[in-house]
Amino acid sequence: MIKLSMAEETLYDCIIIGAGPGGLQASIYLGRYNRRVLLIDRGGGRTWHARHIENFLTQAVISGKEIITLGLQQARNFNVQIVKGLVTRVIKDSHFEVHTEEERYSSKFVIVSSGAIENLPPFDNVQRFLGESFFTCVDCDGYRTTGKKLVVLGNSLETIHLALAMKEMYTGDITLVLSALTVPRVYLDELEEGQIRLAQGIPVRLSGEDRLEGIELQDGSSIPCSVIMSNFGYRLNDAFLAGLNLKKDAAQFKYITNKHFESSCDGLYIVGPLTGNDQAVIAAGEGAIAALELKKRLLEQ
C-alpha cells in the first residue's frame, strides 16, 4: 500500500499560487471565512522588489517588501497555511492537484497570482539603480521622474508613445533611445514638435556610482540623465499552467477570465498581471472579487 503524505491527504478549499497582492488579498478573505486555505509562494516577485510604492491607498510611501510581509502576517492571523515552493504543474480531475518540486497538494479551487518578471536590459549594474532611478512602470514610478533629465529606453512604437506621454505628464527634458526601430515619419515629426531628442543605438551600461549619471551606448557615446524609464515589457510566471490549455487573448499573452476572474478551466481563477493588469492595488481588488465568488461556490457545495 502506498502511504500518502500529509500534504496529499489534505483536500484544501482553495490553493493560492503566489503571494502577490492579489493572492494575499484572496487568502485573507478566505481565511476570514474559516476556509482551509493553502498559499504557495516561491519568494521574490515584482511587488517584493518595488522600493517605493506611492499610489497605494493610505500609504504615503511603502515598499513592496513591506506590503508582502504585512500581508503574509495578516493571512497567518486568519489561519492561512503558507508554504514556500515553486509550483511546477497544475492538474484538473475531480479536483485540482498542484505540484511543487517537492510536494503534491489537492484542492477544490485554485487562485493563480503568480505575477510576472521584468524584461530588463542586460546591463551588469542595473540592479544598483533599479527602483531608485531606473524604472520599468510609468503608472508606478512615472511621477518620480517629474522635472528630471529622463532617458526612455525601448524598441517599439509603444516606446515612442511612452516618451510623448512622459513629456506631457512629467518632464520636458527627454531623450528617447531606440535600439533598432525604424521610426515612421509621422512620429519623427511628433518627437521634433515635442522637443524630444532621439538617439538610435544599443545601450550597454549605466554610468554612475552612488547615483545615476547617464547611459552608455555600444558606439562609445554617452547620454547624460538622472532617471531612466525602460519599456521592454515583462514575461509571465505561468509555465505551470501549460497543461490546462487555458484560453488567452489574440496575442496569446493575457489569460481570458470572466467577471469573477475565473479562467476557461472551471474552478481555476487568475488575478494580477496574467490577466493584463500590473498594478498592486488592482491585483488586490481582483483577489477580493475571486474570493467573494469562491465563498458563494463553497457554500453551494
N, C-alpha and C positions, 0 to 999 in steps of 0.2 A: 504494500500500500504506500502511495506517495503522500508524504506529510506536507501539508501546506504551511507556509509561513504565516505569521500573524497578519502581515500586510495582505496576503492573498485571501485569508479567511474573512476579512472585514469588507462589507459592502457599504461604501460611503453614499450618502445622499448626493454629494457633489464633490468632484475633484476639480480644483482650480489650478491651472498651469500658468505660473508666472506671478511674481509678487510686485507687479507694477501697480499704478493707481487703480486701474480697472479691476484687477484680480483682488487687491486688498479691500476695495470698497465692497465688492461682491461677498468676500469672505466675512466681513464684519456684519453685513445684513443677514446672511445665512446663519452665522454663529448666534446672532441675537434671536433667530427663530428656533434656537436649540436643535439645529440640524447637525448631522455628522458630516463635517467638512474637512477635507484634506487639501492643503495648499502646498504645491511642489514648486520650488524655486531654485534656479541654478546660481543665483547671485549675480551682482553687477547689473547691467542694463542701462538704457539711455537715461531713464529718470535718475537712477542711482548716481550717475556721473555728472548730472547737471549741478553746477556750482551755485547758481543764483537764479532762483525762480521767484519772479516778482509779480506774476499775474494770477496767482492762486488766492482765491477769496480769503480774507482775514490775515493773510501773511504778507507783511511789507516786503520781506525777503526771506527765503528759506532755501536750503539746499535740497536736492533730490535725495541725498543720503538721509537727511533728517526726516523727510516725508515718508520714505520707506521704513526707516527704523521705528518711527512713531506708529505707522500703520501696522507693522508686524506685531508690536506690543499690544495695540488695540485689538487686533484679531485674536491674539492669545488670551486676552481678557474674556473673550466670549467662547473659549474652549475650541478654537480652530486648531487643528493639528497641523504643524508646519514641519516639512522635511526639506533638506537640501538635496537636489538631484537634477540631473539632466534628462528630460523626457526624450525618449528615442522613438516611441511609436504609440499610437492610439488605435485600438481595435474596437469595432462595434458589433456586438452579437445580441444576446438577450439583455446585456448591459454593456457598459464600457470597460475595457481593460486599458490601463495606462501603464506603459512600460518605461522604466528608467534604466540606467546602465546596471543597476544592482537589484532592483525590485520590480514587482508587478502589483498593481493596485486595481480594485474594482469599484465601480460607481454607477449610480442610476443616471447621473447627469455630469457633464463636463463643461467648464467655462475656460476658454483659452484666452490668456492675457500675456502672451509670450513676447510681444513687442518686436523691436527691430534693432538693427545695427547700422550705425552711420557709415556711409562710404566716404572715408577720409582720404585726402591726398597722401601719397606715400612719403611725407616729409619725416625725417628721422627725429625731428624735435617738435612735432605738432602737439604732443601731449603737454608740453611745457606751457602752452598758451591756450589750450582747449578750454572753453568755458569762461575764460578771463578776457581775452582779446581776439580769439579765433572762434567764430560761431558758425553754426550749421542750420539754425532755425530762426527765421525772421520773426515769427509770432512769439517765440520765446525770448529772443535777445536783440531783436532789431532796435528796440528803444535804447539799448546801451551803446549804440553807435552814434547817437544824436550829437551833431556838431563836430564829429571827429573825421580824421583823414581815413577814408574807407577804401579797401580793395574788395571787389566782388569777384569770386572765382567760380568758374564753371565752364561748360562747353555745349550749351543748348540755347534755343530761343527763349526758354523759360528763364535762363540766367540773365538774358537781356531785359526781359520783363521785370525781373527782380531788381536789377540795377536802376531802372526807371522808377520803380516803386520806392526804393530806398531814397532816391533823390527827392521825391515828393514828400515823404514822411519824416526823414531823419537828418540827412546831411547833404550839402551841396558840393562836397569835396570827394568825388568818387572816381576811381579808376577801375574799369571793367577789364579783367584778364580772361581771355578765351584761349583754350589750348589749340584748337584746330578748326573751329567752326567758321565757315564762310558766311559772313553777315550780309543779309539781303539789304539792298539799297535803302529801302524804306526805314529800316532800323538804324542804319548809319546816319540818316538824316535826323531821326529822333534823338539819337545819342548826342549828335552835334548840337542840336537845338537845346538839349538839356545840359549841355556843357559837361558831359560825362566823358572822360578820357578813355580811349580804347587801346589796349595793348594785346597783341596776339603772340603767344609763346607758351612754352611748357614750364610751369613753376616747379622748382626743385627743392627749395629750402626757405624757411623763415629766418629772418635775421633779428638779432636782439638777445639780450641775456635776461635781465630782470623784467624787461618789458618789450613788447613787440615793436620793432623799428621799421620793418619792411619785408618784402618778399623778393627772392632771387629767382631769375629765370634761367633756363638752360643755356641761352646765348650769352650769359655773363652779365646781363643788365640787371638792375635792381630798382624796385618801385617802393618808395617810402610810404609807410602807412602806420597807423596806430591800432586799427581794428580790421578784421577780415570777416566777410560773410561768404561761406563756402556753400556751393549749390550742386553737390554731386548726389543728392538723394540718400536713400537708405535701402537696405535689404531686410526682408522679414525673417524672423526666427520661426519658421514653420515647417522645417523638414519632416518633423514627426507626424505631420498631417497628411503626408503624401499618399498613404494607402486608402484614404477615405473618399477620394475623388470628389472633393467639395467644389461647388460652383464658385467661379470667380468672374470678375468683370471682363470686358472685351480685351483689355490689355493683359489679362491673366496675371494680375498683381493683387488687387484687393479681393477679399472674400465677400460674397454676397450674403446678406443676412436679412431677416425680416425686422419689423419694428421693435421686437424684443431682443434683437441681436442673436437669434437662433439661425444657424447655418442651414445648408441644404441637407445636413445629416440630423435627423430628429434627435433632440436632446443635447446637441453639442452647440454651445454658444461661443461667439467670438467677439471680443471687445478690444478697443485700442487701435494701434497702428495697422493691424491686419485688416481692419475694415476701412482704412483710409484716413482716420483721424489721429493725429500725432500730438495732441495736447493733453497734458496730465489731467486737467480739470474735466475735459470731455470724456476721457477714458474712465474716470471715476464715475461720472454720470451714467455711462454705458454699463458699467459693472453693477450699479444700483438697479438699473432697469432690468437687466438679466436676472438678478437675484429676486426681484419682486415677481417676475414671471415664474421662476422656479418655486417660489413659495406657494403659488396657486397650484402648480402642477403636482407638487409633492402632496398637497392636501387632497388632491383628487385621486391619488393612487390608492 
